[in-house]
Amino acid sequence: MIVSHEWIRQFVPHTLSAQEVGEALSRHCVTLDGIEMLGAELASFVVVRVVEAGRHPNSDHLWVTKVDDGSGELLDVVCGAPNVVAGTKYPFARTGTLMPGGLRIEKRKIRGETSNGMLCSARELGLGEEHNGILALDTDVPPGTPLLEVIKVADARLDLDVLPNRPDLLSHLGVAREVAAITGAPLSLIPADLTAPVSDVLAIEGKTTARGTHATIVVDDAVSCPRFVGVVITGVQVTESPEWLRQRLASIGQRSISNVVDATNYVLHGLGHPVHAYDLATLQDRTITVRGTRADEPSLVTLDGTTRAIAPGTTVICDGARPIGLAGVMGGLETEVTTATTDVLLELAVFEPRFVRRVRRAVGLSTDASYRLERGVDAQDAEAVARVAASLIAQVAGGTVREVLIVGEPVSAREPVTLRPARVTRLLGIEVPTSEIVRRLESLGCTVDRRDEELVVHAPGWRHDLGLEVDLIEEVARLVGFDALPDELRPFRAGNAPDHPLHLAARRVRDLLVGVGMAEARPMPFTSTGDERTPRVRNPLAEDEPFLRASVLDTLARRAEYNLSRMQGNLRLFEIGDVFTPRDGRLPLEETRVGALLMGARRPAHFTEPTPPAYDAWDAKELALRIAAAAFPGRPATLPPMEGMLGWHIHVEGLGVVGAAHAVTLDRPVWASEAWGVELTLGVMSSDDVAPAGQHAHGPAERESGATRAVRFVPLPTQPAAEFDLALLVPDGVSAETVDAALRRAGGELLEQVQLFDEFRGAGVPEGTRSLAWRLTWRHPERTLRDKELEGRRARLLDILDKELGIRPRAS
């Protein structure tokens, strides 16, 4: 994300330099990748006043002038521009000045007259394309004043690495909010560039349709577009943008198009909301409709001049007759704003991110608008931003805001999050006063209410990432400053879930191998070698490595070759990573393995031993045994001889191999010693029928008790659930667990959930019994269950409970 330092000042006036702002953001908020200074090439230019101007005696198109540059001495300057006028002020390059194009100004004679510098045009300064005359300055500053004090082009571009969880930072207002929160400077939601009053025209609202005098908005697909704001502006004059607006866009690398289009781009990059302007006269029936695509949609020529097919299953913007835009991505060419446009319909829509992503992928087109909408925009301030955008267009292009049309349900406030100050102290390791926590959160736009020992926090609409207590604690931590937090380890954990056995085994093995002096490699699990059975990636990261590897040692061998090619033959490498074994008709079996490769000197050279011995087979065998012992404590490992590419087989239930690494040894240089490798399977990532390495398969009872957990993935249900409650009179001698088991056993495969939610003893309940109430949830995978079916299941369950356990329903 590129932001302009001067543009940020429009929202939060401050005195910090661009470097200081960038460093503050990097410490507290977002990584600063770099700063590019703008206008620095004009730092040596000054303002001069032409005192005298006359024709060159030896030329009919040159002028000889005397200029005052504030030095106390008038300078003779030869100028070729026809518009030089005595008494006027101009930009001036003194002798020795380096021009933006690379030319250095020198004192020289032109047609016999000496020139001590150059009066400059806008093009020569890099400020525009005008080259017919020098740039006249309308200013009262004295001669010799630096040009940058008159022409405000000095700026800095900050390159920020905005992560997907912070889409609010994809605008100058979002970054300005952070600057205000960090520095305590006041924040304005309206940029100082906007001098026109924000429109207060009464809005016309509707759930699916908003019909005004000048236009109509219809949303047929409220799922993909929950909120649509349209503003009609009449009487605009589409021309070139004013200088300040062109400069704002140029400061972030955007080119100027026209005043109306530039205003929409200003709102996009300034306020973070994509805005699109339609020529109202080109809209059939003066109507905008948002709907899903149909099978026979015609193709659309987008603003970039490309004809694009509209894919079914996406969302499209239409007028009364045809598609005119790809929802959330780009508008159509036929309805664009041109110099002939007089009436504009402004669109500010809130699209669901997944639908924008679907459109973008279907047409293969990514834009500034889709980039922001895919990550989520603030639906709560859509109307306010649309009014600001309309007022900005009226300011730069004239015209009058006629009506505001809003379609969609009002955006409700988000659920509050409870924050415990004691929890903040525990996680951060320092005590942050409650008043400081409130101040920090309110500086981000949160609303905070105090309730006893807790804080109830309502996150603002632009912060989609603040949904948990720990999210708020992280906000407090970064604003307080990570440097202020202690760096010692604390004797507690944030959670109580046990680590997975595979993770624990990998950690023990890693600690062992690092402890014996080996270096860990972390490559990607891809390889260049494979056959028709080797799993191949459809869209590989590198075309020369399209296969999923079958061995960790294969990857380590490539690392060894890399080192040997650089004359490095003493290697102690290991990796803990995944390998893939093909299976007929199924996804490959994914296993986690540890691989180790030894090569070269067994220990560093010493004056007592200038040539240490090289690693041999016994070193590899010893390392294999130690790895097996660390991975599976208490399980014996043996290494009897074995024929094959690798010379021995580790007998830890057939989990690994150890021996000569021929892939390295056969092609090694003559000066390199033999390579030895170890590869051991630590466990299976996920499978229905394969137990983790080192464990036997478990029976159903053991699986239910948690002896092992096989990861299974099932499709999300597409049919609605149906449920009913059973209030039962259960004898005191019958446990609730027994009743629960009977319900599950008799419920059949459509019974999805059984939940005990109530127990009652008292009036209406016979002695020796208690009333227990269960809620049963049913779901058919392909259709909705009918009431008759549910009644039949209820009757069957009550009959079984009566016969088996003597349990009857409680009378209502």
N, C-alpha and C positions, 0 to 999 in steps of 0.2 A: 504494500500500500504506500503510494507516494503522497505526501502531504506537504503543503506550503507553510512555512513558518509565519509569513505575513497573513495568510488566510486564517490560521489559528487565532491570530490576534483579533480578528473580527468578532470572535465569540468570547475570548478571554484575554482582555488587555493585560500585558505583563511586560516586564523589563528584562527578562532572561534572553540570553543569546540563543541562537538555534542549537549550538553545541550543548548548552546547559539544559535546554528542553529535551534534546535527544537523550542525554545521559540520565535525566530524571525519569523519562519514560522507560528507558532500558532497565533502570534499577527497580522500578515499582510496577511496571505494567506490561510492556511489549518490547521485544528485542529490536534494537536499532541496528540495521545492516549497513547504513552509511549516510553521509550528508553531502549533498552537492550544492556548492555556493553559486548563486545566480547573480549576474550583474557585476561580478568582481572585475571583469575585463574593462569596465567603464570607470573604475575607481580613480584613474589618473586624468580624466577629462574634467574641464572646468567650464564655467559660464563666462562668456566675454561679451562686451558691448562694442559694436562697430561705431567708431567715432567719425571716420571719413570713408567714403566709397566713391571711386571714380573709374573711368574706363582705362584699361591697360593701353599704354601708348603704342605697343607693337602687336596688338591683337584686337579683333572685333568681337570676341566672345568672352574675354577674361576681364576681371575687375581687380583693381589694386585697392586694398583697404588698409586702414590703421585701426587696430583693435586694442581695447583696454582689458588686460587679463588680470588686473589687480596687483600687478607687480610694481606699479609706479612708473613704468616705461611703456610707451605705445609701441606695438609691434607691427611691422609691415607684413601683410599676408595677401597672397594672390589667390583669388577665388574664381571659379568658373561658373558658379550658380547665378542665374538671372535674377533671383529674388533678394539679393543682398541689399539692405537698406540701412543707411546711417541712423544711429539711435536705437536700433533693435539688438536684442541679445540672442546669442547663438551658442551651441555647443562647440568647444574648441579643443583641439589636440595640440599640445605644445610640442616643440622639438624633442625628439627622443621617445614620444609616446608610441606604444605598440597598439595598432588597430586590431579590432576583433577578427579581421580577416588575415592577420599575420604580418601586415605591412608596418614597418617602423617609419615614423615621420622624421624627416631630416631637414635641416636648413639648406635650401638650394635656390638657384636662380631659375625663373620661368620667363622665357622671352626677354631676358635682360633685367628683370625685376626680382629682388630678393623676397622669398617667402619664408617666414619664421613660424611655421605651423600650418594647421588646416582647420577651416570652418567645416563642420560635418553635417551630412544629411542623415535622415532616419535610417536609411539602408546601410550607410557606412558604420553606424553605431549598432547595427543588428536589432533595431527597434521597429522595423517595418520594411515595406518594399518601395516606399516613395524615394525617388532618386532625382527628381527634376529640379529640386532646389534644396538649400540647406534648411535645417530644422529651426524655425523661429520659436523662441521661448517667451511665453507670456508670464513673466515673473518679476518681482521687485527685488530680488536678492542682488547684492553688490557683485561686480565683476570679480572673478577669482573664486567664487563659491563652487565647491565640488558639484559636478553635474548630478550625482546620485541624490543630492539633497533637493533637487528640483524635479527630476524624473524618478519616481519611486519604482525602480526596477530591481533594486537590491533585495534579494530574497534567498531562501535556502530550501532545498528539497530534502525532506527526511524520508528515508526508505525504511519502513517499518515492516517487520515480519509478523503479520497478523494471523493468528491461528484460527481454525474453524469454529472454536467455541466462543470467539469474541467478534461476531459480525458487527457489533456496535462501533468497533474501531475502524470500520470501512468508510468513514466520513470525517470531515474536519470537525464537525460538532462533537462526534464521539471522542476524538483525540483531545479536543478542547475540554471536554468533561473531565478527562483524566488529568490534564494539566491543572485544572481548577482544583480538583480533589487533592493533588499532590502539593500544590503551592499555596492553596487557600485564597487564590485570586477569584474575584467575582466572575460568574458565568452568565452570559446572555444567550437565550435560545434563539434569538433573532440576530442575524449577522449585521454588523454596522454598515455593510454595503447596501442594505435595504433601507432606502429613505422614504419609499412610499408607504402609506398606512396599510396595514394588513386588512384584507377584505372582511367586512362584517355582514355580507349579504346572507339573509336567512336561508338555511339549507332546506332542500326538499328531500325527504327521506322515504325509503320503502324497503321492505324485506327482500323483494325480488325485482321490483321495478321502481324507478324514480322518473317521473314524467314532468318535464318543465316546459316553458314556453319556447325555448330555443333548441332543446335537445332532449333525448330520452335514453336512459341507461337501463338495460335488462341483463340480469345475471341468472342464467338457466342452470349453472353449475356452481352452486354455493360451496360445494366441498373443495373444489380447486381454487375458488376465488371467494373467500368469506367476506371481503370488504372491497368496495369499489367507490372511489370518489372521482367525480367529474366536475370540471369548472368551465363555464362558457365565458369567453372574453371576446368582445366585439370591438371593431374599429382599430385593430392593430395595424402597424405599418412595419413590414418585415424589411429591415435594412441591415447595415453593418452594426455590430455591437459597439457600445462605448468603450473607450480605451481601458477603463478600470476592469470591465468584464473580460475583455480579451486578455488582459494581463493576468487576471486570476486563473484563467484556464491554461495560459501559457506557462504559468509557474509550476504546473503539474504535468506538463508535456502534452496538453490537449490543444488541438487547433480550433480556431474560431470558425463557425459556419454562418450563423446569422443571429440577430439579437434574440429571437424567440427560442431557437434551438440551443443557443449558448446558455440561456436562462434555465432551460431544463437540465443541461449538463451541470450548471452551477448547483442546482438543488440536489442532483445525484451525488456529486462529490462533496458538496458542502454539508448537506443534511442527511445523506445516506438513503434517500428514497428514490427509486427509479421513477421518472416522470416522462410521459410521452405526450407530444402535442400533435393533434390532428387538424388538418384544414377542414373546418366544419362544413364548408360548401361541397366537399367531395364525398361526404357521408350520405349514402342512400337513406332517405327518410330521416336524416339527422339523428340516427340511432346507433348506439353501441350495444352489442350483445356479446356476452361471454358464455360460451357453451363448449361441450365436448365435440370432438370432430366426428364426422360421418364418413361412410365408406366411399362416397363419390365426391370428396372435396376437390375443388380445382387447385392447381398449384398457385403459389403466391410469390410475387417479386418483392423481395425485402428491400430495405433502405440501402443496402450495399449493392443493389443492382443484380443480385443473384436470384434465379428462379428456383424455388424450393418446393418439393412435394410435401404436402401436409399428411403426416402419418396418422392412421387411426389410433384411437386410444389416448390422444393428447388433448390439450385445451387450446382453443383458438378464439381470437377477437374478430367479430364480424360487424358490418353495418347492416342495413336493412336487406342487403341482397347477397353479399359475398364476404369471404374472409379478408381481413385487412391487417392482420397482425398475428404473430406467434406469441402466445401469452407468456409474458415475463421475459421474453428473449429479444425480439425486434419487431418493429412495425413495418407496414407495407409501403412501397414506393408511391402507389397511386394516391395515398391520402397524406403525403408528407407536406410540411409547411414550406411554401415557396414565397418569392417576392410578390406574387399575385394574391397571397392570402390576406384576408381582412378579418375573418372570424376564426377563432381557435377553440377547440374542445381539448381541454387538458385532462389527461388520465393519470391518476395515481391509484394503483390497485395493489391489494395485498393478496398474493398468491401463495398457496401452500407449497413449501419447498420441494416436496417429492414430485409434484406435477410440473413445476418449472424444470426440474432435472430431467423428467421424462421428455418434455418438449425439446430441451437443449440437446439431449442425446439423439433424439429422432432426426433432427436436422443437422447435427454435427456443427453447431454454432454456439460459441460461448461469448457473452458480451458483459460489459460492466454491470448491466441491469440483472442478468441471470446470475452472475457471480454473487450479488448481494441477496437476491430473492431466494436462492438456493440455501443460503445460510440463515435466513430469517430476518425480517424487518419488523419494526415496531408498529403493530396494527393500531395501538391506542392513539398515536399522534398522527394518523394518516390524514384526517381532515385538517388539522392545524398546518401540516406541511403543505398540503394542497393549496390552502389559502395564501401561505407565504409565497409559493411558486407563482400563483396567479398575480399577486401584487408585484412580484419582481418582473414579470412579463409586462405588466402595465407600466412599470417604471422605465424599462428600457425600450419598449416598443409602442407605448401609448395604449389606447383602448380602455374599455370599461368592463369590470367584472359584472356579468349579468346574473348568473345563477350558479348555485352549488348543488350538485346532485349526489346523493349518497345512497348506495344500495348495500344491504347486509345488516345482520344483527349487530347491535352495539357490542363493543369489545368489553368483556367483563374483566374485572381485576383478578390477578392471579392469587392462588392460595398463599396465605402468609406462612412464614417459616419461623419456628421458635428457636431462639438463640439463648444459650445459657452462658453468662459471663464466666462462670466457673469452668465451663468446658473450654472457653478460649484460653484461660490461664493454663489449663492442663496440657492442651495440645501445643501451645506456643512456648511454654516454659517460662514465660514472664507474665506478670500481672498487668493487664491493661485496664485502666479504670473504666467503669461502665459509661461514664460521660464521654470518654474518648472513643469508645466503641460506637456509641450513638452518633457522635460527630463524624466519624469516618464513614459510617454507612450512609448517613444523610448527605454527605458530600458526593456520594455516587448516585444520588437520586432516590434512595430507599426511604420509605416511611417507617418510622420506628415508634412503637408504643411500649411503655413499661408496664409489666404485670408482675408484681411481687419480685421474685428473684430472676425473672426471665424477661427477654425482649421479644416482642412480636414484630417481625420485619416483613414488610410488603416490598418486594423487589419491583423496580420500574419495568415498564414494558419492553425496553430495549435490552435488558439483561436477561436473556433466556437461560443463561447458565447458572442462575442463582436459585436452586430448588431445594437444597439441603442445608442443614446447619453447618456442615463442614465447608460448604461453598462460601458462606458468609465469614467463617473464621479465616479462610484463605484471603478474602478481601481485606480483612483487618490486618492480617500479617503483612501483606505486600504494601499497604499504605503506611503502616508503622515502619516498615523497612526490614528486609530479611537480615540486614547487617546487625540489627538490634536484637535478633533472636539468639539464644544460646546455641552452641554447636556441639554440646556434649550429648551422649546417648542417654535416654531416659529409661527407667526400669519398668516401663509398662508398654502395652501394645494397644493400638486403636481398636482392635477387634479380638474376638476369641475363637475364630474359626481355625481349625488346625491346618497346617500346611499339607499339601498333597504328598503322598509317599514318594512319587517320582521326583518332585521338586527337592525333597529332603535328600534323596539318593544322589541327585545331581550336585547338590551343594556339598555333600561329604566328599564326593569324588573331586570336585573342583578345588576344595580346600587342600586335599591331599596332593594333587598335581602341582598346584601353585607352591605348596610347601616344599616340594622336592626340586623346585627351580625350573619348572616348565612354563612356557608362555602360551596363553590361550589365543586361539584364532577364532574369529567370528564371521566367517564368510556366509554367502547365501547358499541354500541347498540345491544348487543347479550344477549341471555338468554338460560337457560337450559330447560325451560318448553315450550311445544307446542303440537299441534295436527296435523291432516292431512291438515288442512287449514292454519296453521301457516307458513309463508314464511321461508324456510330453505336455508341456504347458502351451495352451492355445495362444496366449499373448505374452511371450517371454520378455523379461527385462533386457536380455541381450540375445541377439539372434544366434550367436555362436555357442550359447549355453541354454538350449531349449528343453533339456531333459531334467526330470527329478532324479537325484542321485540315489544309488543303491548302497553306497558305502561312504562312511566318513573318511576312511583312509584314502579314497580316491581324491577327495578335495584336499587333504593334507599333502598328498603327493604333488598336487599342482603348486601348493605353497612352497614345498621343498625345491621344486624346479625353479621357482622364482628366486629363491635365495641362492641356489647353486649358480644360476646365471650371473649373479653379482658376487661370486667368489666367497660366499658364506656357506661353509660346510658343517659348522657346529650347530645342530638344530635340536631343540627340545620343544616340540609343538604338541598341543592337544586341542580338541574341540569337543563340546557336548552339543549335539544337534540332531536333526531329524533325517531319517532315510525312508525310502518308499519302496515297497515290494508289490509288484503287480499281482492282481487277482482277477480271474476270469469273470466278466460280467459285473464286477463291483469296483468301487473306488479302491485305490492302492492302500495297502496296510501301512500305516505311518508309525514308525518306531523311533524312540529316542535312544541314541547310542553315544558312547564316549569313544573317541579315537585318539591314540597317542602315537607320535613318531619320534624315534631317537636316531641320531646320526652324528658322527664326528667324535670329538674328544669327550671322554667320560667326565673329566674335570678340567678346570683352567690350568694352563701351563704355569710352572713354577721353576725357580732356578734349581731346585732339587730334582725336578722332573720336567725337563724342557719339552719332552714329547709324551704327553699322557696317553694311556691306552684308549682305543676306540670302543664305543659301545658294541656289545656282542649279544648273542642269543640269550645268555643267562641274565643279562640286564633286562632284556625285554620280558623274559619269563617272570623275573622278580616284580617288575612293574605291573604285569598283568595280575599277579596274585594279590598285590596290594590294592589295585583298583577293585578287584572282585570283593575283597574283604571290606573295603569302604562302602561299596554299593550295597552289598547284602551281608550285613554283620551276622556272624554265627553260622553262615553257610559255608561248608568246606569247598575248596577249589583244588582240582588236580590238573596236572599238565602232562599227560602221556604223549609220546611222539605220534605224529600224524603226517601222512604224505599229502602234498598239495602245494598250492601256491604259497601258502603260509605254513610254516613247519609244524605248529602245534595247535591243539584244540583245547580251549579252556572248558573244563567240565564243571560249570556252574549251571546245571540243567541245560547244557547246550547253548550257552548264550554268547559265546565270543570266540575269537581267533587271535593268535599271536604268532609272530615269526618274521621272516625276511620280507620287507616291502619291495617286491620285485619291480613295481611300477616306477620306483625311484632308483633302485640298485642297478637295473639293466642299462639305464641311459645316463648314469652319473659320470661326471668327468673322471679322468684317470687319477686325479689328486684327491678325490672324495672317497670317504670310507663307505662301508655298506650301511644301508638303512634298515631299521627294524620298526615294526608296527604292532599296535595292539588295538583291537576293536571289540567293544563289549556292549551288549544291549541292556539298557537300563529299564525300559518298559515300553508298553504300547500306548500310543496317545489315546485312541478310542477304537473300540471294536465290540461287536456283539458276541463274538465267539472266542476271543483270544484274551487270556488273562494277562495282567501285567507281568513283566519278566521277573523271574525268581519266585513267582507265586503259582500255586495250582488253581485251576478253575474252581469256583465256589458253586455250591448248590443254591437253590432258591431261598432256602431259609437263611443261609449265610449272607446272601445278597440283601435280603430285606433287613437284616440286622446291621448292615453297614460294613460288612467285612471287605467288600470292594464295591466300587461305584462305576458302572459302565455308562458312558455318556451316550445318550440316544437323542436323535433329533427327529421330531415329528412335525408335520405341517400344522400351522395355526388353524383353529376351527373356523369354518365359514358359515355354519348354521347357528341360529340362536339357541341358547340353553333354555330349558324349562325346569321349574322346580316346584316342590310342594313340601309342606311341613307335616310331620307326624308327632303328635303329642301322645305319649304312651304311659300307661300305668305299669310300672316295673316293680316286681317284688323286691324287697330289700336283699334277698339272697341272690339275686341275679345282678351281675356287674354290668356297668354301661359298656365295658369292652366286649362282653359277650353279645349284647344286643347289636353293637356296631358291626361285629364280625358277621352276624346273621344277616343284617341288612346288606352288607357288601356281597356276601355269598349269593343271596337270593336276587339281588338287583339286576344281575346280568351285565353284558358288555356296554350297554348304553348308560349305565350309572356312572357319572363322572366324579361326583363328590358327595361325601356323607359328613355332615357337620353337626355335632352336639352343641346346642346353643342355650339350653335352659334346663334348670332343675327346680322343682317346686314341691314343698311339703306344707300341708295345712288344710284349710277348709276345702271340702269337696274331694279330697284325696283320701281313700280308705287307709285305715291303720295297716302297717306292715308293707306299704308300697310308697313310692314317690313318683312324681310326674317328671318324665324326661322328654325333651322335645328335640327332634332331629330335623335338619333341613337337607333334603335330597335334591341333587342337581342332575338332570338328564340331558343328553345331547345325542342327536342322530347325525352321523357324518355327512349325510346327503340331503336331508330335508328337515322341515320343522315338525316336531312331534305334535300330534293332535290331542285334544282334551280327552277323548275316549281312551286312547292308549295310556295316558297318565293315570286315569281312573282305574284301568285294568291293573296296572302295576301296583297302585296303592292297595287295591283289594287283595292282590296276590301276596304282598308283603305282610299285610295284617293277618291273613290266613296262616302263613308260615310261622309268624311270631306266636300266634295263639296255640298252634299245635305243638311247636317245639319248646317254647319257653313259658307258655301260659300268660302271655302278655296281651293286653287288650288296649284299644284306643281310649283315651280320656275323653269323656263327654264334654262338649263345648258349653 
